Amino acid sequence: MEKRLDEEGKGGRRKNEEKGLIMQTIENRINELHLGDPVTFRKLTMFPLKGQGEPSIDYLTLDEALSAKTAGISEVSRSGSVSGLKFLNDGDKPVFLLDGEELIGAKQNPS
């Protein structure tokens, strides 16, 4: 019984050490952040959070990828499904798809 309690105690200390390391990493990252230049659209202003020395992610927006014809959206089946679409990216860069972005055409928004 004593051995089992001792092993659990060591495991508990290890978990606390790991948790402390994780929290320290998060705190360090937060302390490295600074506000970027504000971006305003109508009555909404957003301030990007930027880190020091981090490379930016090079991606295309959905509109950019569709305009460049490097991405396409199609119905999942011939009958169409309002809740499902197929997205294909043939480009070299990842495409950022914003949750809630409206896709116009096909059976997604019937008139």
N, C-alpha and C positions, 0 to 999 in steps of 0.2 A: 504494500500500500504506500509506503514512504517513497519508493522508487517512482511510482506513478505520479505522485504529487510533485516530486522534484522535476520530472520530465515535463509536466504541464507548466510548472513555474518557468523553466527555461524557454519553453515554446511561447509562453505569454510575454516574456521579456523580449524575445526575438521579434514577435509581432509588434510590440510597442516601439522597438528600435526601427523597424521597417516603417511604421506609421510616422515616427518622428522624422525619418529621412524623407519620406514623401511630402510631409507638411513643410519641411525646410526647402525642398525643391520648389514647391508651389509658391512659398513666400519669396524665394529668390526671383522667380519668374515675374511675380507681381511687381516687385520692386524695380525690375528692369523696364517696365512698361512706361510709356509716355503718350500723351494725347497728340494725335495728328491734327491736320487742318480740318476744320469743320466742312461738311458737305450738306448743302441745304437744297431741299426740294419742297416747294410750296411752304407749308407751315411746319415741316419736319426738318430738324437739323440733327445730324449724327456726327459724333466725334470718334474717329477710328482709334483703336488702341494699337500702338506699335511697339515692337520689341527692339532691343538694340542688336545690331549686327545680324539680324535674321534675314535670310533670303526671302523675297516675296514669292508667292506661288504664281506661276505663269499659267493662266487659264483663260478660256473664252467664256463669255456669257452665252446663254442659249441663243439670243438674237444674233450675236456675232457668228456663232457656229452655223446657224441656219443660213445666214446671208452669204457666208463663205462656202456653203454647200459641203461642209465637212461633217455635218451631222444631219440626221433625219429622224422624223417621228412618224410612226404608222400605227394603224389599228392592230390589236393583238390577233383578231380574226376577221374574216370577211364580213360577218354580221356586225362587227364593231362591239365595243364594250365601253360604256362611259367611264367605268372605274379602272380601265387598264389600257395602257399604251406601250408600244415598243420603241425604245430609244437606241439609235445606233450612232456611235461616234467613230468616224473614219479618219479623224484628224490626228495630228501629233500631240496636241495639247488637250488636257482634261477640260471638260465643259461643266460649268457651274450651273446647276439647276436649283433654283430657289423654290422652296416649298410654298405652294399656293400660287405659283406663277400660272397665269391662264394660257392655255394652248388653244388657239383658234383654228377651227377647221374640222373636217370629218364629222363624226357623230358626237364630239365632245361638247359642242355648244349649238345644238340645233335651233333653227329659227322658228 
